[in-house]
Amino acid sequence: MCLILVIVGIIGFLRLSVREYPNITKPVVTVRTYFTGASAALVENQITTPIENTIATVAGVDAIRSTSSEGVSRITIEFSDGYDLNVGMNDLRDKIFAILRKLPQGVDAPVLSKSDSDSNPTVIVAITDPNENVLQLSDYVNRYILPAVQQTDGVSDVRIFGSLKYAMRLELDPDKMAAQNVTVADLTNILNAQNVNVPAGQLIGKNRDYPVIANAELHSAESFSHLIVRDTNGVITRFGDVANINVGAENPDASYRVHGVLGVALGIIPESTANIVTVSENIKQLISQLRTTLPPQMKLVEVYDRSDFVNESINEVYKAIFSAVILVIIIVFLFLGSLRSTLIPIVTIPLCLISIFAVLYFFNYSINTITLLALVLAIGLVVDDAIVMLENIYHYIEQGMSPFAAAIRGSKEILFAIIAMTITLAAVYLPITFTTGLTGTLFSQFAVTLAGTVLISGVVALTLSPMMSARLLKPTAHNSGYAKWLNNKLNQVMNAYKKLLEQVLNHRGFILVTLIVLGILGWRLAATMPTELMPTEDRAAIIASIQTPTNGSYNYLDPYAQQIEKIYAATPEVKNYFMSLGGNQGASSGYSMVTLTPWSQRQRTQQQVMQDLSQQFKNLPGVDVYLANPSALSRGFSSNNAIDIRISSAGDWPSLYALTHGLVKDLQDYPGIINLDTELELDNQEFNIAIKRTLAADLQVNVQDITDALATFFGGKTVGDFEFDSQTYDVVLQLKRTELKDMSAINKIYVRSATQKMIPLSSLVSVTPVVGPVDLSHYNRLRADQITADLAPGYSLGEVINYLQEFLPTHLPSNASYVFTGSSLDFLNAHNRMNMIFLLALIFIYLVLAAQFESFSDPFIVLFSVPLSIVGALLVLRLTNGTLNIFSQIGLVTLVGLIAKHGILITEFANQLQAKGMEVREAVVEAAARRLRPILMTTGAMVLGALPLALATGAGAASRQQIGWVIVGGMLIGTFFSLFVVPSAYITFAKNHKNLIKQA
């Protein structure tokens, strides 16, 4: 049977996928809608709000967040955990399609993607070529590389950095237009009439038909320049007479540099539920294929890959598993003193660790940090049952029985205890499997892995271990010198322990006082322990967001970006760095990422490097640089900040702006948070142009001509397309860039009236400087602003959130509300659920033990030492600068079952001895002494098995250290006290099984 389990386990291992965590990402869909030239307020009113109102009725939607910016609406829809993303996408498409006709004319069709529009790319691929300029390189990337990346399995979206797109730029000269009596309407009409390519019909032959195409498209700057705009009495005005015409970049205000070298980059954003390791592998395979087709000097390299951390972290856990196995083998051998004896419990380790992969495959789980952590802890657990079985059999061999007879008697005697221990430990994790949200999703796989491994070990201990004992063990006369010496020493230890226990039992009041003191200590430790969602990991990557003052231009931003690049280059731990400026993120914004050298090759941690860089960036007063860790958990609406709050209001934007900025001002006095920032800004300098409609009517000027002239000159207008090198590009009509430096250009613009008079546009409009919003955000269809912040050194996430929960309700008006999102919300949900899990674990264990012991008092005795182990774990956690987080809390839950095993061993055997006629005190002293050796062995195995986690280094070390120290501290201190507390509790609360037998 064991061989069958191993074979099935190997098959399961080969078929399991690898990822950082279980699939904890909430299903998210982003809807983007472009409305070129529209203000943020117009986008909000005519696009965002109608779409939001429609999609709010889609089933499974948890929350809706939107941002309306100049020319674009972004709506992000978060579905419930476990909701089928494909079903959600189809429902959204149906709803949006139904309202397309209600959207304004000129709006592009909404585009849906299975990802959060604000999420960070998980893979970034840079393309450089010294022989090509950025425009040519961008064109190559868009033609040959981008389509292949977009079609890769698991890719939801591809963000392009530094890409420039070809366009036929018709840069209008207002002075020449006025001199030639040419208006925007004239030019637009000419382009619409002259630059066409339409089917003209067909030739119908006897046997074949031939299509006829009237090809009137323009293909070069020269052909556009020769277009005749006006012919006045033989005086011909051509397009080139009033405009500078060239094939150039549609939007030149964008750049991407890797190590200071210009290039283009593709940021790959996986589907919200995709496995980033699989996506990364697919991208790497694609890159290998593409490299064979690239021009000679073109380079295509990965400058960032989040899966590097995942793979390194997984490898570190594999190393921990190997180390734990070696340490457990050593401790078992030291306690048994015989290679033959050591082989019996040790063989359970590969059997259980390999077999559990069949269970993981059956449940459609994956190989990830969580399941592998469970396997590390399982190494110390799976030998427990076999050790207990072996020790009990060996006891009878020492009394002179043959190995076969000892195996029969010893296995029968210990049968109930092993079943009770196995079921009890498995029962600890039962509440986790029923938990929803992040905690349930994250640790269900941990629970099933550990519980499944323990159950398999119980089966092995009851079947294979007795059989191997009967075959491999020898009478004590054949023991080696070390084994005999060890047995003598352990007997001395057991006798000394019995004497000490007798004295302790004579002073049970002291034990009670000790329990009270330790209980108070534990309560104080738990109340003052720093709390957070997850430990801050060194992920060997740093994200930097660069912001200029409002209305800052690309030319303003670029010199500061170059200074930042010099700082990166001078930092010894920096391996790669890149800088992306302008483009879709806005001319005043920059985005950069730094990847650090591997963990083993640097002295400073990522956090220390970040602190150093932050200090240097403070010397750049012209820009704000915000540094952040790449997010470990992509859970719906999350930022890279520890604190993420949405303030919603039924009031207007100025009121909301005043409210949130007032909150930020008040929060500046709280020392627990730094880098406070808000999303809503109303200081964007704008120019409001109002049309004098009465005057326009009197002068017989069409209002449409006025608006078209304004939109064309200042915003640029796409007026058809042209074919260039077998690709189609836009034709852009716009004022010369040199004329766009201020509003004085409006004095040079003319429109034509119905009477063919040229009317200066400045006389038909009034220009008023105003201050307006940059972005307008909604949360669940209400106007909202986002407040983000980072934790100050020395403050924990739980401490800061507790403060904010007291602060915000007293500072918000009745028409406003707040909600935590991102990591803050995950922390609150996880904290509440972990408390419930801990309580349910105790209840489940108590009920299981009550059913097994057929007693309500015996389970109470068994669990009496649990609080002491928790105190020990918290004490060690505090001494090692740990926190209460998801990992340390799951370690505490695990401790409940581990320490309960000691109580089961003593209590169950004491009951047996009572049944044989011993008094209560005599029975528990003998039981505790007889079980001392297996208790010490199992504790040693568990502690040494967890030690590689506690001393972990490299990728993912912070999380492993937390759970490791909880197990080490809890087991050491809990075991010490359980050896005295359980017997004391037994004498006080246990039934008199001797009397029960007499009554029976």
TAZICOR-V507695 format. One record per backbone hydrogen bond with DSSP energy under -1.0 kcal/mol. NH is the residue of the N-H (numbers start at 0). CO is the residue of the C=O. E is the energy in kcal/mol with one decimal. If there is no record, write none. Layout:
BEGIN
nh = [NH | NH]
co = [CO | CO]
e = [E | E]
END
This chain:
BEGIN
nh = [4 | 5 | 6 | 7 | 8 | 9 | 10 | 11 | 12 | 13 | 18 | 23 | 28 | 29 | 30 | 31 | 32 | 34 | 37 | 42 | 43 | 44 | 45 | 46 | 47 | 48 | 50 | 51 | 52 | 53 | 54 | 55 | 56 | 57 | 60 | 61 | 62 | 64 | 65 | 66 | 67 | 68 | 70 | 71 | 72 | 73 | 74 | 75 | 76 | 77 | 78 | 79 | 82 | 87 | 88 | 89 | 90 | 91 | 92 | 93 | 94 | 95 | 96 | 97 | 98 | 101 | 102 | 106 | 107 | 110 | 112 | 114 | 118 | 121 | 122 | 123 | 124 | 125 | 126 | 127 | 131 | 136 | 137 | 138 | 139 | 140 | 141 | 142 | 143 | 144 | 145 | 148 | 149 | 150 | 151 | 154 | 155 | 156 | 158 | 160 | 166 | 167 | 168 | 169 | 170 | 171 | 172 | 176 | 177 | 178 | 179 | 181 | 186 | 187 | 188 | 189 | 190 | 191 | 192 | 193 | 194 | 195 | 197 | 199 | 200 | 202 | 204 | 209 | 211 | 213 | 214 | 215 | 223 | 224 | 225 | 226 | 228 | 229 | 231 | 234 | 236 | 238 | 239 | 240 | 241 | 243 | 245 | 247 | 249 | 253 | 254 | 256 | 257 | 258 | 260 | 262 | 263 | 264 | 265 | 266 | 267 | 268 | 270 | 271 | 273 | 278 | 279 | 280 | 281 | 282 | 283 | 284 | 285 | 286 | 287 | 288 | 289 | 290 | 292 | 297 | 298 | 300 | 302 | 303 | 305 | 307 | 309 | 310 | 311 | 312 | 313 | 314 | 315 | 316 | 317 | 318 | 319 | 320 | 321 | 322 | 323 | 324 | 325 | 326 | 327 | 328 | 329 | 330 | 331 | 332 | 333 | 334 | 335 | 336 | 341 | 342 | 345 | 346 | 347 | 348 | 350 | 351 | 352 | 353 | 354 | 355 | 356 | 357 | 359 | 360 | 361 | 362 | 363 | 364 | 366 | 368 | 371 | 372 | 373 | 374 | 375 | 376 | 377 | 378 | 380 | 381 | 383 | 386 | 387 | 388 | 389 | 390 | 391 | 392 | 393 | 394 | 395 | 396 | 397 | 399 | 400 | 405 | 406 | 407 | 408 | 409 | 410 | 411 | 412 | 413 | 417 | 418 | 419 | 420 | 421 | 422 | 423 | 424 | 425 | 426 | 427 | 432 | 434 | 439 | 440 | 441 | 442 | 443 | 446 | 447 | 448 | 449 | 450 | 451 | 452 | 453 | 454 | 455 | 456 | 457 | 458 | 459 | 460 | 461 | 464 | 466 | 467 | 468 | 469 | 470 | 471 | 472 | 477 | 478 | 483 | 484 | 485 | 486 | 487 | 488 | 489 | 490 | 491 | 492 | 493 | 494 | 495 | 496 | 497 | 498 | 499 | 500 | 501 | 502 | 503 | 504 | 506 | 509 | 510 | 511 | 512 | 513 | 514 | 515 | 516 | 517 | 518 | 519 | 520 | 521 | 522 | 523 | 524 | 525 | 526 | 527 | 528 | 531 | 538 | 541 | 542 | 543 | 544 | 545 | 546 | 547 | 551 | 556 | 557 | 560 | 561 | 562 | 563 | 564 | 565 | 566 | 567 | 568 | 569 | 570 | 573 | 574 | 575 | 577 | 578 | 579 | 580 | 581 | 582 | 584 | 585 | 588 | 589 | 590 | 591 | 592 | 593 | 594 | 595 | 596 | 600 | 608 | 609 | 610 | 611 | 612 | 613 | 614 | 615 | 616 | 617 | 618 | 619 | 622 | 623 | 625 | 627 | 634 | 637 | 642 | 644 | 645 | 646 | 647 | 648 | 649 | 655 | 656 | 657 | 658 | 659 | 660 | 661 | 662 | 663 | 664 | 665 | 666 | 667 | 668 | 669 | 673 | 676 | 678 | 683 | 685 | 687 | 689 | 691 | 692 | 695 | 696 | 697 | 698 | 700 | 705 | 706 | 707 | 708 | 709 | 710 | 711 | 712 | 713 | 714 | 716 | 718 | 721 | 723 | 726 | 728 | 730 | 731 | 732 | 733 | 734 | 735 | 738 | 739 | 745 | 746 | 747 | 750 | 752 | 753 | 755 | 758 | 760 | 762 | 763 | 765 | 767 | 769 | 771 | 773 | 775 | 777 | 778 | 779 | 781 | 783 | 784 | 786 | 787 | 788 | 789 | 791 | 794 | 797 | 799 | 800 | 801 | 802 | 803 | 804 | 805 | 806 | 807 | 810 | 815 | 816 | 818 | 820 | 823 | 825 | 826 | 827 | 828 | 829 | 830 | 831 | 832 | 833 | 834 | 835 | 836 | 837 | 838 | 839 | 840 | 841 | 842 | 843 | 844 | 845 | 846 | 847 | 848 | 849 | 850 | 851 | 852 | 853 | 854 | 860 | 861 | 862 | 863 | 865 | 868 | 869 | 870 | 871 | 872 | 873 | 874 | 875 | 876 | 877 | 878 | 879 | 880 | 881 | 883 | 885 | 888 | 889 | 890 | 891 | 892 | 893 | 894 | 895 | 897 | 898 | 899 | 900 | 902 | 903 | 904 | 905 | 906 | 907 | 908 | 909 | 910 | 911 | 912 | 913 | 914 | 915 | 916 | 917 | 922 | 923 | 924 | 925 | 926 | 927 | 928 | 929 | 930 | 934 | 935 | 936 | 937 | 938 | 939 | 940 | 941 | 942 | 943 | 944 | 945 | 946 | 949 | 950 | 951 | 956 | 959 | 960 | 961 | 962 | 963 | 964 | 965 | 966 | 967 | 968 | 969 | 970 | 971 | 972 | 973 | 974 | 975 | 976 | 977 | 978 | 979 | 980 | 981 | 983 | 984 | 985 | 986 | 987 | 988 | 989 | 992 | 995 | 996 | 997 | 998 | 999]
co = [0 | 1 | 2 | 3 | 4 | 5 | 6 | 7 | 8 | 9 | 366 | 21 | 76 | 112 | 74 | 110 | 72 | 70 | 34 | 38 | 39 | 40 | 41 | 42 | 42 | 43 | 46 | 47 | 48 | 49 | 50 | 51 | 53 | 54 | 57 | 77 | 77 | 75 | 777 | 73 | 775 | 71 | 37 | 68 | 32 | 66 | 30 | 64 | 28 | 62 | 26 | 59 | 79 | 83 | 84 | 85 | 86 | 87 | 88 | 89 | 90 | 91 | 92 | 93 | 95 | 98 | 99 | 103 | 33 | 31 | 29 | 112 | 115 | 267 | 267 | 303 | 265 | 300 | 263 | 298 | 128 | 132 | 133 | 134 | 135 | 136 | 137 | 138 | 139 | 140 | 140 | 144 | 145 | 146 | 148 | 151 | 268 | 268 | 266 | 264 | 247 | 729 | 245 | 731 | 243 | 733 | 241 | 172 | 173 | 174 | 175 | 176 | 182 | 183 | 184 | 185 | 186 | 187 | 188 | 189 | 190 | 193 | 213 | 211 | 211 | 209 | 207 | 202 | 200 | 197 | 212 | 195 | 219 | 220 | 221 | 223 | 236 | 236 | 234 | 231 | 229 | 226 | 224 | 237 | 238 | 170 | 168 | 166 | 164 | 251 | 580 | 578 | 260 | 576 | 257 | 255 | 126 | 160 | 124 | 158 | 122 | 156 | 153 | 113 | 270 | 274 | 275 | 276 | 277 | 278 | 279 | 280 | 281 | 282 | 283 | 284 | 285 | 286 | 289 | 294 | 127 | 125 | 123 | 123 | 121 | 304 | 305 | 306 | 307 | 308 | 309 | 310 | 311 | 312 | 313 | 314 | 315 | 316 | 317 | 318 | 319 | 320 | 321 | 322 | 323 | 324 | 325 | 326 | 327 | 328 | 329 | 330 | 331 | 332 | 337 | 338 | 341 | 342 | 344 | 345 | 346 | 347 | 348 | 349 | 350 | 351 | 353 | 354 | 355 | 356 | 357 | 358 | 360 | 359 | 16 | 19 | 367 | 368 | 369 | 370 | 371 | 372 | 373 | 374 | 376 | 377 | 380 | 382 | 383 | 384 | 385 | 386 | 387 | 388 | 389 | 390 | 391 | 392 | 393 | 396 | 395 | 401 | 402 | 403 | 404 | 405 | 406 | 407 | 408 | 409 | 413 | 414 | 415 | 416 | 417 | 418 | 419 | 420 | 421 | 422 | 423 | 428 | 431 | 435 | 436 | 437 | 438 | 439 | 442 | 443 | 444 | 445 | 446 | 447 | 448 | 449 | 450 | 451 | 452 | 453 | 454 | 455 | 456 | 457 | 459 | 462 | 463 | 464 | 465 | 466 | 467 | 468 | 474 | 475 | 479 | 480 | 481 | 482 | 483 | 484 | 485 | 486 | 487 | 488 | 489 | 490 | 491 | 492 | 493 | 494 | 495 | 496 | 497 | 498 | 499 | 500 | 503 | 506 | 506 | 507 | 508 | 509 | 510 | 511 | 512 | 513 | 514 | 515 | 516 | 517 | 518 | 519 | 520 | 521 | 522 | 523 | 524 | 883 | 536 | 593 | 627 | 591 | 625 | 589 | 623 | 587 | 548 | 552 | 553 | 556 | 557 | 558 | 559 | 560 | 561 | 562 | 563 | 564 | 565 | 567 | 570 | 594 | 594 | 592 | 256 | 590 | 254 | 588 | 252 | 581 | 582 | 585 | 545 | 579 | 543 | 577 | 541 | 575 | 539 | 572 | 597 | 604 | 605 | 606 | 607 | 608 | 609 | 610 | 611 | 612 | 613 | 615 | 616 | 619 | 546 | 544 | 542 | 632 | 635 | 788 | 786 | 818 | 784 | 816 | 782 | 814 | 651 | 652 | 653 | 654 | 655 | 656 | 657 | 658 | 659 | 660 | 661 | 662 | 663 | 665 | 666 | 789 | 787 | 785 | 771 | 769 | 767 | 765 | 763 | 690 | 691 | 692 | 693 | 694 | 695 | 701 | 702 | 703 | 704 | 705 | 706 | 707 | 708 | 709 | 710 | 732 | 730 | 728 | 726 | 723 | 721 | 719 | 167 | 716 | 169 | 712 | 171 | 735 | 736 | 742 | 743 | 744 | 758 | 756 | 699 | 752 | 750 | 748 | 759 | 760 | 689 | 687 | 685 | 683 | 680 | 67 | 65 | 781 | 63 | 778 | 776 | 646 | 644 | 676 | 642 | 673 | 671 | 791 | 530 | 795 | 796 | 797 | 798 | 799 | 800 | 801 | 802 | 803 | 807 | 812 | 647 | 645 | 643 | 820 | 821 | 822 | 823 | 824 | 825 | 826 | 827 | 828 | 829 | 830 | 831 | 832 | 833 | 834 | 835 | 836 | 837 | 838 | 839 | 840 | 841 | 842 | 843 | 844 | 845 | 846 | 847 | 848 | 849 | 849 | 856 | 857 | 858 | 860 | 862 | 864 | 865 | 866 | 867 | 868 | 869 | 870 | 871 | 872 | 873 | 874 | 875 | 877 | 876 | 529 | 532 | 884 | 885 | 886 | 887 | 888 | 889 | 890 | 891 | 893 | 894 | 895 | 896 | 898 | 899 | 900 | 901 | 902 | 903 | 904 | 905 | 906 | 907 | 908 | 909 | 910 | 911 | 913 | 912 | 918 | 919 | 920 | 921 | 922 | 923 | 924 | 925 | 926 | 930 | 931 | 932 | 933 | 934 | 935 | 936 | 937 | 938 | 939 | 940 | 941 | 942 | 945 | 946 | 948 | 953 | 955 | 956 | 957 | 958 | 959 | 960 | 961 | 962 | 963 | 964 | 965 | 966 | 967 | 968 | 969 | 970 | 971 | 972 | 973 | 974 | 976 | 976 | 977 | 979 | 980 | 981 | 982 | 983 | 984 | 985 | 990 | 991 | 992 | 993 | 994 | 995]
e = [-2.3 | -2.1 | -2.4 | -2.6 | -2.2 | -2.3 | -2.0 | -2.3 | -2.5 | -2.1 | -2.0 | -1.6 | -2.3 | -2.7 | -3.3 | -2.8 | -2.4 | -2.7 | -2.1 | -2.6 | -2.3 | -2.3 | -2.6 | -1.8 | -2.4 | -2.5 | -2.0 | -2.8 | -2.5 | -1.4 | -2.6 | -1.5 | -1.1 | -1.9 | -1.2 | -3.2 | -1.7 | -2.7 | -2.1 | -2.6 | -3.2 | -2.8 | -1.4 | -1.4 | -2.9 | -2.5 | -2.6 | -3.7 | -3.5 | -2.8 | -3.1 | -2.2 | -2.1 | -2.1 | -2.6 | -2.2 | -2.4 | -2.4 | -2.5 | -2.2 | -2.1 | -2.8 | -2.7 | -1.4 | -1.1 | -1.4 | -1.4 | -1.4 | -2.6 | -3.0 | -2.0 | -1.7 | -1.8 | -2.3 | -1.1 | -2.5 | -2.4 | -3.0 | -3.5 | -2.0 | -1.4 | -2.8 | -3.0 | -1.9 | -2.1 | -2.5 | -2.7 | -1.7 | -2.8 | -1.2 | -3.3 | -2.0 | -2.7 | -1.4 | -1.5 | -1.9 | -2.1 | -2.1 | -3.2 | -2.8 | -2.0 | -2.5 | -2.7 | -2.9 | -2.8 | -3.0 | -2.6 | -2.2 | -2.4 | -2.1 | -1.9 | -2.8 | -1.9 | -2.9 | -2.5 | -2.2 | -2.3 | -2.4 | -1.8 | -2.7 | -2.2 | -1.1 | -1.6 | -3.4 | -1.1 | -3.6 | -2.1 | -2.8 | -3.1 | -2.5 | -1.1 | -2.1 | -1.9 | -2.3 | -1.6 | -1.1 | -3.5 | -1.7 | -2.5 | -2.0 | -3.1 | -2.6 | -2.3 | -1.7 | -1.4 | -2.9 | -1.8 | -2.2 | -3.2 | -1.9 | -2.0 | -2.7 | -2.4 | -1.9 | -1.7 | -2.4 | -2.4 | -2.2 | -2.6 | -3.8 | -3.3 | -2.8 | -2.6 | -2.1 | -2.2 | -2.4 | -2.6 | -2.3 | -2.4 | -2.4 | -2.5 | -2.2 | -2.0 | -2.8 | -2.2 | -1.7 | -2.8 | -2.3 | -1.9 | -1.1 | -3.1 | -2.3 | -2.3 | -1.3 | -3.2 | -1.8 | -1.3 | -3.2 | -2.4 | -2.8 | -2.6 | -2.4 | -2.2 | -1.8 | -2.2 | -2.2 | -2.0 | -2.4 | -2.3 | -2.7 | -2.8 | -2.3 | -2.1 | -2.5 | -2.6 | -2.4 | -2.2 | -2.5 | -2.4 | -2.3 | -2.6 | -1.6 | -2.0 | -3.6 | -2.4 | -1.9 | -1.9 | -2.0 | -1.0 | -1.7 | -1.4 | -2.7 | -2.7 | -2.2 | -2.0 | -2.0 | -1.1 | -1.5 | -2.2 | -2.2 | -2.0 | -2.0 | -1.2 | -2.9 | -3.2 | -2.1 | -2.5 | -2.0 | -1.9 | -1.5 | -2.0 | -2.1 | -2.0 | -1.3 | -1.1 | -3.3 | -1.5 | -2.8 | -2.8 | -2.4 | -3.0 | -3.1 | -2.0 | -2.2 | -2.9 | -1.7 | -1.0 | -1.5 | -2.2 | -1.8 | -2.1 | -3.1 | -2.2 | -1.8 | -2.5 | -3.1 | -1.8 | -1.6 | -2.3 | -1.8 | -2.3 | -2.3 | -2.9 | -2.7 | -2.7 | -2.6 | -2.4 | -2.4 | -2.1 | -2.2 | -1.1 | -1.3 | -1.6 | -1.3 | -2.7 | -3.1 | -2.4 | -1.5 | -2.7 | -2.8 | -2.3 | -2.6 | -2.8 | -2.6 | -2.2 | -2.4 | -2.5 | -2.2 | -2.4 | -2.1 | -1.9 | -2.5 | -2.7 | -1.7 | -2.2 | -1.3 | -2.9 | -2.5 | -2.4 | -1.4 | -3.2 | -1.7 | -2.1 | -1.7 | -2.3 | -2.5 | -3.0 | -2.6 | -2.1 | -2.4 | -3.0 | -2.3 | -2.1 | -2.5 | -2.7 | -2.5 | -2.5 | -2.6 | -2.3 | -2.1 | -2.3 | -2.9 | -2.2 | -1.8 | -2.3 | -2.7 | -1.7 | -1.1 | -1.1 | -2.0 | -2.4 | -2.6 | -2.5 | -2.2 | -2.5 | -2.8 | -2.4 | -2.3 | -2.4 | -2.9 | -2.3 | -2.3 | -2.7 | -2.7 | -2.2 | -1.9 | -1.2 | -2.2 | -1.1 | -2.6 | -2.7 | -3.0 | -2.5 | -2.7 | -2.6 | -1.8 | -2.0 | -2.1 | -2.5 | -2.1 | -2.1 | -1.5 | -2.2 | -2.2 | -1.7 | -1.6 | -2.2 | -2.5 | -1.4 | -1.5 | -1.5 | -2.9 | -1.8 | -1.6 | -2.9 | -2.9 | -2.9 | -2.1 | -1.8 | -1.1 | -1.7 | -1.7 | -2.4 | -2.9 | -2.6 | -1.2 | -2.7 | -2.6 | -2.4 | -2.5 | -1.8 | -2.1 | -2.5 | -2.0 | -2.0 | -2.7 | -2.6 | -1.9 | -1.7 | -2.5 | -1.1 | -1.4 | -1.9 | -1.3 | -2.8 | -2.7 | -2.2 | -1.0 | -1.5 | -2.5 | -2.6 | -2.7 | -3.0 | -2.4 | -2.4 | -1.9 | -2.1 | -2.9 | -2.5 | -2.2 | -2.8 | -2.3 | -1.6 | -2.1 | -2.4 | -2.0 | -2.2 | -2.5 | -1.1 | -1.2 | -1.6 | -2.8 | -2.1 | -1.5 | -2.2 | -3.3 | -3.2 | -2.7 | -3.4 | -1.6 | -2.6 | -2.3 | -2.3 | -2.3 | -3.1 | -1.4 | -2.5 | -2.4 | -2.1 | -2.3 | -2.8 | -2.5 | -2.5 | -2.4 | -1.3 | -2.3 | -2.7 | -2.5 | -3.5 | -1.3 | -2.8 | -2.1 | -2.5 | -3.0 | -2.1 | -1.4 | -1.9 | -1.7 | -1.2 | -1.7 | -1.6 | -1.9 | -2.5 | -2.5 | -2.5 | -1.9 | -3.5 | -3.2 | -1.3 | -1.6 | -2.4 | -2.4 | -2.9 | -2.9 | -1.5 | -2.3 | -2.0 | -2.6 | -3.9 | -1.4 | -2.6 | -2.2 | -2.8 | -2.4 | -1.6 | -3.0 | -2.6 | -2.0 | -2.7 | -2.0 | -2.7 | -2.3 | -1.7 | -2.5 | -2.5 | -1.0 | -2.3 | -2.8 | -1.8 | -1.5 | -2.3 | -1.6 | -2.7 | -1.1 | -2.2 | -2.4 | -2.0 | -2.6 | -2.7 | -2.8 | -2.1 | -2.3 | -2.6 | -1.7 | -1.5 | -2.7 | -2.5 | -2.0 | -2.8 | -2.5 | -1.8 | -2.1 | -3.1 | -2.5 | -2.5 | -2.5 | -2.6 | -2.9 | -2.5 | -2.0 | -2.0 | -3.4 | -1.1 | -1.1 | -1.8 | -2.3 | -2.2 | -1.2 | -1.3 | -1.8 | -2.1 | -2.2 | -2.2 | -2.5 | -2.6 | -2.5 | -2.3 | -2.4 | -2.4 | -2.2 | -1.7 | -1.6 | -3.5 | -3.3 | -2.1 | -2.8 | -1.9 | -1.6 | -1.7 | -2.0 | -2.0 | -1.9 | -1.2 | -1.9 | -2.9 | -1.5 | -1.1 | -1.4 | -2.3 | -2.2 | -2.1 | -2.8 | -2.6 | -1.5 | -2.3 | -2.1 | -1.7 | -2.5 | -2.4 | -2.2 | -1.0 | -2.1 | -2.0 | -2.9 | -2.3 | -2.2 | -2.2 | -2.7 | -2.5 | -2.1 | -2.8 | -2.1 | -2.1 | -2.9 | -2.6 | -2.8 | -2.4 | -2.7 | -2.8 | -2.5 | -3.0 | -2.7 | -2.0 | -1.6 | -1.2 | -2.0 | -2.2 | -1.6 | -1.7 | -1.4 | -2.8 | -1.5 | -1.5 | -2.1 | -2.7 | -1.6 | -1.8 | -2.6 | -2.7 | -2.4 | -2.5 | -2.2 | -2.2 | -2.1 | -2.3 | -1.7 | -2.0 | -2.4 | -1.6 | -1.6 | -3.5 | -1.4 | -1.5 | -3.0 | -2.5 | -2.2 | -1.6 | -3.0 | -2.4 | -1.3 | -1.7 | -1.9 | -1.8 | -2.4 | -1.9]
END
